[in-house]
Amino acid sequence: MKPHLLVFVAAAGVASALGTACTSGPGAPVTQSQSASVLQWRADKDAMFKASKDSPLLPDARGSFTGLSYWPIDTAYRVPAGLTQDRSGPPVIIQLQTSTNQKRRMQKVGTLGFTLQQQTWQLTAFVDLDTNDVSRLFVPFGDLTNNKETYGGGRYIELDRTPTGLYDLDFNRAYHPFCVFNPSYECPVPPRENRLQVAIPVGERLSGPPSVIK
């Protein structure tokens, strides 16, 4: 699976909806537009998994596929994030470990800083090697749900820069790499610094009750 390029987004035409980012804490009530955007994104992805030629599911798994599992939407896990870029030298190229034990070269563009549960955190952000565009970032991450409710190798999220210059870090859109569904995909593993020592119980999960709004 090539990072920073969501096959299911291209196939299903999923629109990215940017809104006013919420601060951490108890979270503001989920608005109809916020929840509808995430739920539509998930529905489009399910449709792609079920029927598209780009589906990562093996053919014999598509017939029984009824949709991916998600936690309830919770806006406490949608926060603004600021990107600190290192412009002092040439692009920084990182070799990320992958699910097939190969190396994937990615361009590190900086560090995202954000506040969650009244604590400050950082995540390293990446883009493809051949781009200088930081309007959309690829962020592989791990958290304390790994090896329990989520894949042990972590999850991914893609962030859009808002008109304010901040990024819309919405963990409700966290998703599993395609290698979870098909071992033929080669998926980057989050670097050590992106292993958050906190549980992120939103977004895609391995199994659980139907997706509802919290």
C-alpha positions as CSV (number, residue, x, y, z in Angstrom):
1,M,0.0,0.0,0.0
2,K,1.5,3.3,-1.0
3,P,1.3,5.8,1.8
4,H,0.0,9.3,1.3
5,L,-2.3,8.1,-1.5
6,L,-5.6,6.6,-0.4
7,V,-6.7,4.2,-3.1
8,F,-10.2,4.1,-1.6
9,V,-10.4,7.9,-1.6
10,A,-9.6,8.0,-5.3
11,A,-12.0,5.2,-6.1
12,A,-15.0,6.3,-4.1
13,G,-14.5,10.1,-4.4
14,V,-14.5,10.6,-0.6
15,A,-14.6,14.4,0.1
16,S,-12.5,15.7,3.0
17,A,-14.6,18.1,5.1
18,L,-12.7,20.7,7.1
19,G,-14.3,22.4,10.0
20,T,-13.5,24.2,13.2
21,A,-11.2,22.0,15.1
22,C,-12.1,21.2,18.7
23,T,-9.8,21.4,21.7
24,S,-9.2,18.4,23.9
25,G,-11.1,17.7,27.0
26,P,-14.8,16.6,27.2
27,G,-15.3,17.7,23.6
28,A,-18.0,19.7,22.0
29,P,-21.2,17.9,20.9
30,V,-20.9,16.2,17.5
31,T,-22.6,18.4,15.0
32,Q,-24.7,16.9,12.2
33,S,-22.3,18.1,9.5
34,Q,-19.2,16.7,11.4
35,S,-20.8,13.3,12.0
36,A,-22.3,13.1,8.5
37,S,-19.0,13.8,6.9
38,V,-17.2,11.0,8.8
39,L,-20.1,8.5,8.4
40,Q,-20.2,9.2,4.6
41,W,-16.5,8.7,4.4
42,R,-16.8,5.3,6.1
43,A,-19.8,4.3,4.0
44,D,-17.9,5.1,0.8
45,K,-14.9,3.1,2.1
46,D,-17.2,0.1,2.9
47,A,-18.6,0.3,-0.6
48,M,-15.1,0.3,-2.1
49,F,-14.1,-2.7,0.0
50,K,-17.2,-4.6,-1.1
51,A,-17.2,-4.1,-4.8
52,S,-14.3,-2.0,-6.2
53,K,-11.4,-3.5,-8.2
54,D,-9.2,-1.5,-5.8
55,S,-10.5,-3.4,-2.8
56,P,-7.7,-5.0,-0.6
57,L,-10.0,-7.8,0.3
58,L,-9.3,-11.2,-1.1
59,P,-12.1,-12.4,-3.5
60,D,-13.4,-15.0,-1.1
61,A,-13.8,-12.5,1.7
62,R,-15.8,-9.9,-0.3
63,G,-19.0,-12.0,-0.3
64,S,-19.2,-12.1,3.5
65,F,-18.0,-8.5,4.0
66,T,-20.6,-6.4,5.8
67,G,-18.5,-3.3,6.7
68,L,-15.6,-2.3,8.8
69,S,-15.8,-1.8,12.6
70,Y,-15.4,1.6,14.2
71,W,-15.6,3.2,17.6
72,P,-18.3,5.9,18.1
73,I,-17.5,9.3,16.8
74,D,-16.0,11.5,19.6
75,T,-15.0,15.1,18.9
76,A,-12.7,15.1,21.9
77,Y,-10.3,13.3,19.5
78,R,-10.5,15.9,16.8
79,V,-7.9,18.6,17.6
80,P,-5.9,21.3,15.7
81,A,-2.2,20.4,15.1
82,G,0.6,22.7,14.2
83,L,3.5,21.6,11.9
84,T,7.0,22.5,12.8
85,Q,9.2,22.1,9.7
86,D,13.0,21.8,9.6
87,R,14.1,24.1,6.8
88,S,17.8,24.3,7.8
89,G,19.0,21.7,5.3
90,P,18.1,19.3,2.5
91,P,15.0,17.0,2.7
92,V,15.2,14.4,5.5
93,I,14.6,10.9,4.1
94,I,13.6,8.2,6.5
95,Q,13.6,4.5,5.9
96,L,10.4,3.1,7.5
97,Q,10.1,-0.6,8.4
98,T,7.2,-2.2,6.6
99,S,4.9,-5.2,7.2
100,T,7.0,-7.3,4.8
101,N,10.3,-6.4,6.6
102,Q,11.4,-4.3,3.7
103,K,12.2,-0.6,3.9
104,R,10.1,2.2,2.6
105,R,11.8,5.6,1.9
106,M,9.6,8.5,3.0
107,Q,10.3,12.2,3.3
108,K,10.0,13.6,6.8
109,V,8.6,17.1,6.7
110,G,8.3,18.0,10.3
111,T,6.7,17.4,13.7
112,L,3.0,17.9,14.5
113,G,2.3,19.3,17.9
114,F,-1.2,19.0,19.5
115,T,-3.0,18.7,22.8
116,L,-5.1,15.7,23.7
117,Q,-6.5,14.8,27.1
118,Q,-4.8,17.9,28.5
119,Q,-1.4,16.6,27.5
120,T,0.8,17.8,24.7
121,W,2.0,15.2,22.1
122,Q,4.0,15.1,18.9
123,L,3.8,13.0,15.8
124,T,6.3,12.9,12.9
125,A,4.6,13.7,9.6
126,F,5.6,12.5,6.1
127,V,5.0,13.1,2.4
128,D,6.1,11.2,-0.7
129,L,9.7,11.5,-1.8
130,D,8.8,13.5,-5.0
131,T,6.7,16.2,-3.5
132,N,7.2,19.5,-1.5
133,D,3.5,19.9,-1.0
134,V,2.6,19.8,2.7
135,S,-1.1,20.6,2.3
136,R,-1.8,16.9,3.0
137,L,0.4,14.9,5.4
138,F,0.7,11.1,6.0
139,V,1.0,10.2,9.6
140,P,1.4,6.6,10.7
141,F,0.9,6.2,14.5
142,G,0.6,3.6,17.2
143,D,-1.3,3.9,20.5
144,L,-2.3,1.7,23.5
145,T,-5.1,0.1,21.6
146,N,-2.6,-1.8,19.4
147,N,-2.6,-5.5,19.8
148,K,-5.9,-5.3,21.5
149,E,-8.7,-3.4,19.7
150,T,-6.5,-2.4,16.8
151,Y,-3.8,-3.8,14.6
152,G,-0.4,-4.3,16.4
153,G,1.4,-2.5,13.6
154,G,-0.6,0.7,14.1
155,R,-3.0,2.8,12.1
156,Y,-2.7,5.7,9.6
157,I,-4.3,9.1,9.3
158,E,-4.0,11.8,6.6
159,L,-4.2,15.4,7.6
160,D,-5.4,18.4,5.6
161,R,-4.0,21.9,6.2
162,T,-6.8,24.3,7.0
163,P,-7.0,28.0,6.0
164,T,-5.6,28.9,9.4
165,G,-2.3,27.0,8.6
166,L,-3.1,24.4,11.2
167,Y,-4.0,20.8,10.4
168,D,-7.3,19.1,11.1
169,L,-6.1,16.1,13.2
170,D,-9.3,14.0,13.5
171,F,-8.5,10.6,14.9
172,N,-12.1,9.5,14.0
173,R,-10.7,9.1,10.5
174,A,-7.8,6.8,11.7
175,Y,-7.7,3.7,9.5
176,H,-5.9,0.4,9.2
177,P,-3.3,-0.3,6.5
178,F,-4.4,-2.6,3.7
179,C,-2.0,-5.3,4.9
180,V,-4.4,-6.0,7.7
181,F,-6.8,-7.4,5.0
182,N,-4.4,-8.7,2.5
183,P,-0.8,-9.8,3.3
184,S,0.4,-9.0,-0.2
185,Y,0.3,-5.3,0.6
186,E,3.5,-3.7,1.9
187,C,2.6,-1.2,4.6
188,P,4.9,1.2,6.5
189,V,5.1,0.7,10.3
190,P,5.0,3.8,12.5
191,P,8.4,5.0,13.7
192,R,9.2,4.7,17.4
193,E,8.5,8.4,18.0
194,N,5.0,8.0,16.7
195,R,4.0,5.4,19.3
196,L,1.7,7.4,21.5
197,Q,1.5,6.3,25.2
198,V,-2.2,6.9,25.3
199,A,-5.2,5.0,24.0
200,I,-7.0,6.4,21.0
201,P,-10.4,4.7,21.1
202,V,-11.8,6.2,18.0
203,G,-11.5,5.5,14.3
204,E,-11.2,2.0,12.7
205,R,-11.0,-1.0,15.0
206,L,-10.5,-4.7,14.4
207,S,-13.9,-5.7,15.8
208,G,-16.7,-4.2,17.9
209,P,-20.3,-3.0,17.9
210,P,-21.8,-1.1,15.0
211,S,-20.5,2.5,14.5
212,V,-22.6,5.0,16.4
213,I,-22.2,8.6,17.5
214,K,-21.0,9.3,21.0
